[in-house]
Amino acid sequence: MIWSSPPSAFLLAVSWRERIERALFDDTFDGIHQLSWFDYSLLIPYFILLCVLAIYGLHRYEVIITYLRHRKEPQPRPASLFERLPRVTIQLPLYNERFVVERLLEETTKIDYPRELLEIQVLDDSTDETHPFAERLCGEYRAQGHPVQYIHRTNRHGFKAGALEEGLQVASGEFVAVFDADFVVPRDFLLRTIHYFTDPKVGVVQTRWSYLNRYYNLLTEVQGMLLDGHFILEHNARFRAGLFFNFNGTAGVLRKSMIRDSGGWEHDTLTEDSDLSYRAQLKGWKFVYAPDVECPSELPVDTHGFQVQQSRWAKGLTQVAIKLLMRILKSDAPLKVKMEAFCHLTPNLTYPLTIVVTALMLPVMIVRFYIGWQQMLLVDVPLLMATFGSVVVFYVFAQWERDRKSLFRAILMMPVLMAAGAALTVINTRAVVEALLGVQTAFARTPKYAIAANGERRKDTPSKYRGKAGWLPWVELAIGTWFAFMVFYSIDTMNLLAVPLLSIMVAGYWWAAFSTLQREWKDRLAWHRARRLETRQTSVV
């Protein structure tokens, strides 16, 4: 290959116009074997970014290997039992949770623990009808003898972290259990977790999430698979290997003195749980993962709710990386702990990298049309196995560990799971860029609909709890169309190896866009019907 001298912008544009036309429309064209400096300016960053993505893909394989290395070790057990049970405060942070607060309080008050040693704090930041409803419920339970304390803030300072910190100021418990509003508290939860704290070095006990509405639709099933990868593989591998791992913000118990010793709940990130986790472990506190204790929860049932939740986690984890990563790398922690912390806190950087790769993909395909398929076998296949292949292996293996009978179903679900991952690319890219630029945003709640164990959703759930997607679905629609064009180009140039992956990307972007637009259209129709009904009733009166 011969390097050409840099042409003028006009000549370069003409050259590329001819090249694209010949690649797309000239069936007799037998290829050009000379690459310009502009070609290399596309190829070099493209493959550098693919290599970075491959590194994070290889990390998934490393998690699996670490998990397998410790797989046969026995489940963690408390070192001893408390002779006298300690006092515990259960904190239930709320924000406009009208349709789940009743279930939450009902199940929490059933917990098996001595009432004289228990305190239940309802930390309500609600600005809608949840406030009077929750306050009345707390009064009723208190009249029945349950130790329920209602705390309502008139502002959302610090969001969830601020509510937890304010509750901690008056908490009487030596230990604090936290449950989000969409969780169902198991009756034996405290009796199965509190005894781990007989070890004075233990600061947190995290339990495993399960899902009330896992099979409500394809989206909730995919979310269950994604979270299984985290709770079955990542948490187990990190805990058993002695690496840092995070409290998930709910379904766990914390030692109050650990929270104080680590600096308390801070609200300069959107993932206050991960922030506190790393600060505490840097101070020498031990975290325990108890996967045999399952806490049922509710998954978002619509695409935009899922996207908002994931983008909050992506932005928050990136903020924690900016805040604490240098402190972690400069600490006395072992090198393997530092490297795992780096991989844990920074994977969301792959989303903006994926956007750049997406933008470069078509021109790179046109350039490489002239190089030949042999290079694709030598370069592309290893990179694709490290990136996208690792996704398939990671989540299929997680399902194998969860339930051997679900393996075939998990394999069939892989294209859907990868499409859901594509649906997160745009909104998570925005979240990561905002974190890198220091843009502060409000804590965006995830709507909860009180979905029963049988997957039935209550009919009176209002659309007002769902956020507006704005420009997001239109961008996703445009990117999906861009990928559809690449699918046609790949077929036309017989680059058939790229077609399955590109088709999944098309499906993912269009799924996110059309499902969100359809949901907002239905919400608008429902709003107009309600307005018309209200107008008729007013006119009759």
Secondary structure, 3 states (H helix, E strand, C coil): CCCCCCCCHHHHHHHHHHHHHHHHHCCCCCCCCCCCHHHHHHHHHHHHHHHHHHHHHHHHHHHHHHHHHCCCCCCCCCCCCCCCCCCEEEEEEECCCCCCHHHHHHHHCCCCCCHHHEEEEEEECCCCCHHHHHHHHHHHHHHCCCCEEEEECCCCCCHHHHHHHHHHHHCCCCEEEECCCCECCCCCHHHHHHHHHHCCCEEEEEEEEEECCCCCCHHHHHHHHHHHHHHHHHHHHHHHCCCCCCCCCCCEEEEHHHHHHCCCCCCCCCCHHHHHHHHHHHCCCEEEEEEEEEEEECCCCCHHHHHHHHHHHHHHHHHHHHHHHHHHHCCCCCHHHHHHHHHHHCHHHHHHHHHHHHHHHHHHHHHHCCCCHHHHHHHHHHHHHHHHHHHHHHHHHHHHHHCHHHHHHHHHHHHHHHHHHHHCHHHHHHHHHHHHHCCCCCCCCCCCCCCCCCCCCCCCCCHHHCCCCCCHHHHHHHHHHHHHHHHHHHHHCCCHHHHHHHHHHHHHHHHHHHHHHHHHHHHHHHHHHHHHHHHHHHHHC
